[in-house]
């Protein structure tokens, strides 16, 4: 039989980062809601593609925040006192790497577009940035 993990002797070392990370995520989500509201209020005459881009990123962020909330419920509410359950990934395998990569790819591609609009002669920089994002973000 294998020895129990040292983290199981001190469950707070696993619970506190999960709880604080999710609380911080929900706070940032509240800020995002206000930003999207203000964008919709003040920039309602933006091009339709930009508005769809903002709402798409907001929708993906909403789904990601809900999935991290489900993770929190799985680990800390439904699994209360079941410390080995804290080591199981549940939905975090999907919501953290895949959705974060998708969101960062969309945003970086938009930034590359803005660089290209400002200076057409920097097309090579746009390609470099977008390529690096595609290569580096999935690794994080």
C-alpha positions in Angstrom: 0.0 0.0 0.0 1.4 3.4 -0.9 1.9 6.1 1.7 -0.7 8.9 1.9 0.1 12.1 0.3 1.6 14.8 2.6 -1.1 17.2 1.4 -3.8 14.9 2.9 -2.3 15.5 6.4 -2.9 19.2 5.9 -6.0 19.6 3.7 -5.9 23.4 4.0 -2.9 23.3 1.7 -5.2 22.0 -1.0 -8.4 23.7 -0.1 -7.2 27.3 0.4 -5.8 27.8 -3.1 -8.9 26.3 -4.7 -11.2 28.5 -2.7 -9.2 31.7 -3.1 -8.7 31.1 -6.8 -12.4 30.7 -7.3 -13.3 33.7 -5.2 -10.9 35.8 -7.2 -12.3 34.4 -10.5 -15.8 35.4 -9.4 -14.7 38.9 -8.5 -13.0 39.3 -11.9 -16.2 38.0 -13.6 -18.2 40.7 -11.8 -15.8 43.3 -13.2 -16.2 41.7 -16.7 -20.0 42.0 -16.4 -19.7 45.7 -15.7 -17.2 46.2 -18.6 -19.5 44.4 -21.1 -22.4 46.5 -19.9 -20.5 49.7 -20.3 -19.2 48.6 -23.7 -22.8 47.9 -24.8 -24.0 51.2 -23.5 -21.2 53.5 -24.8 -20.1 51.7 -28.0 -23.4 50.5 -29.4 -22.4 51.9 -32.8 -19.3 49.7 -33.1 -19.1 47.3 -36.1 -21.3 44.3 -35.7 -18.3 41.9 -35.9 -16.6 43.6 -32.9 -19.8 43.4 -30.9 -20.2 39.7 -31.7 -16.6 39.2 -30.7 -17.1 40.9 -27.3 -20.3 38.9 -26.6 -18.7 35.6 -27.7 -15.8 36.1 -25.3 -18.2 37.1 -22.6 -20.3 33.9 -23.2 -17.1 31.7 -23.1 -16.0 33.4 -19.9 -19.5 32.9 -18.4 -19.3 29.2 -19.2 -15.8 28.9 -17.8 -16.8 30.7 -14.6 -19.8 28.3 -14.2 -17.6 25.3 -14.8 -15.1 26.5 -12.1 -18.0 27.0 -9.8 -19.1 23.4 -10.5 -15.5 22.3 -9.7 -15.7 24.2 -6.4 -19.0 22.5 -5.6 -17.6 19.1 -6.5 -14.5 19.5 -4.4 -15.7 21.4 -1.4 -19.5 21.0 -1.0 -20.4 17.5 -2.4 -17.0 16.1 -1.4 -16.8 17.7 2.1 -14.4 15.7 4.2 -13.4 13.5 1.3 -9.8 14.7 1.0 -8.7 12.3 -1.8 -11.5 13.8 -3.9 -9.5 17.1 -3.9 -6.9 15.4 -6.1 -9.5 14.4 -8.8 -9.7 17.0 -11.6 -13.4 16.8 -12.4 -14.2 19.6 -15.0 -10.9 21.5 -14.5 -9.3 19.4 -17.2 -11.6 21.1 -19.7 -12.3 24.6 -18.3 -8.8 25.7 -17.4 -6.5 24.7 -20.4 -8.9 24.5 -23.3 -11.2 27.4 -22.6 -8.4 29.7 -21.5 -6.5 28.9 -24.6 -9.5 29.6 -26.8 -10.2 33.0 -25.1 -6.5 34.0 -25.3 -6.4 33.0 -29.0 -9.4 35.1 -29.8 -8.1 38.2 -27.9 -4.5 37.9 -29.3 -5.9 37.5 -32.9 -7.9 40.7 -32.4 -4.8 42.5 -31.1 -2.9 41.4 -34.2 -5.7 42.7 -36.3 -5.5 46.1 -34.5 -1.7 46.2 -35.1 -2.3 45.4 -38.8 -4.9 48.2 -39.0 -2.5 50.7 -37.4 0.5 49.8 -39.6 0.0 47.6 -42.6 3.8 47.2 -43.1 3.9 45.2 -39.8 2.0 42.2 -41.2 5.0 40.0 -40.4 4.7 41.1 -36.7 1.0 40.1 -36.7 1.8 36.6 -38.1 4.7 36.2 -35.6 2.4 37.2 -32.6 -0.4 34.9 -33.7 1.9 32.0 -34.4 3.6 32.4 -31.0 0.2 32.5 -29.2 -0.9 29.3 -31.0 2.4 27.6 -30.0 2.9 28.9 -26.4 -0.6 29.2 -24.9 -1.5 25.5 -25.1 1.7 24.8 -23.1 0.6 27.0 -20.2 
